[in-house]
């Protein structure tokens, strides 16, 4: 076989088992989809109109330079267009980043239990993962900074707000971490949930630092997970490196038009965020009413502490799935005592509340 020895040593796996795969395995359709942190509230009507119009021109490739999208991002964030690179979701950009930065054996520091797709790309490109544990259900940024100082890794990954716990750090803590990272280490700052975070959690974009890349997406609050469009913000000389390896025709005309339209409708974004906050409060009340502890969240999901160990939480998860409600849970102790539930409309949360009651009784 022509595959590299590294490829042949890797397991044939994916970071997440999708709800469709679970439906095929379980033999039924889910009644509520509350596990993938999508926004069931959907995109702005402007997005749908823009994508429908662009669909009529799908015979043509999308602009490989993403000129209009980067111009719209520049206006939205008050930066220059050359500070942005767009790609097929944050996951796609993480794959490009690993390709750009990692030689086999290079060290990458992250938190044990943090977003697994990042780890997937690091391992696939021959990187060596070094982990620090969560502390009090938050990424331990002091420990990450200490490991970075000791190991001087190629990359350090953090998410703010965090997935899978929903926790967040304030902007001052973000800036302290930026200051602590060695100059020759790139800080990968995953801000997928930035549109849902308190303003106090997001430091200003300026000044741009050569060793910091900030990743944001249209998949969460903007309700465009199925379209696959995200972007990274960084110093132009850093962002420019992505042009050497990215799929230049990877973003369709529909994706680019939809993202531009989404940025133009901030009123819809505010309405969606308000609906997410309402649903988050409702989810917390459901958890408390069931005798469980919801963790504070600045995302579109709530992590719920089942109060025992990972085996018990797994039984609760499986019980909810068997009631045809899709949710997920972290896979690493001690976070595996949690289940993670995406927000949704009241009718979906009613289904979850009933499913949770049944699952807890059986567990």
Beta strands, then each sheet from edge to edge (+ up, - down):
strand 1: 32-33
strand 2: 84-87
strand 3: 107-111
strand 4: 128-132
strand 5: 155-159
strand 6: 186-190
strand 7: 212-217
strand 8: 230-233
strand 9: 293-294
strand 10: 301-305
strand 11: 325-326
strand 12: 338-342
sheet 1: 1+ 11+
sheet 2: 2+ 8- 7+ 6+ 5+ 3+ 4+
sheet 3: 9+ 10- 12+
end
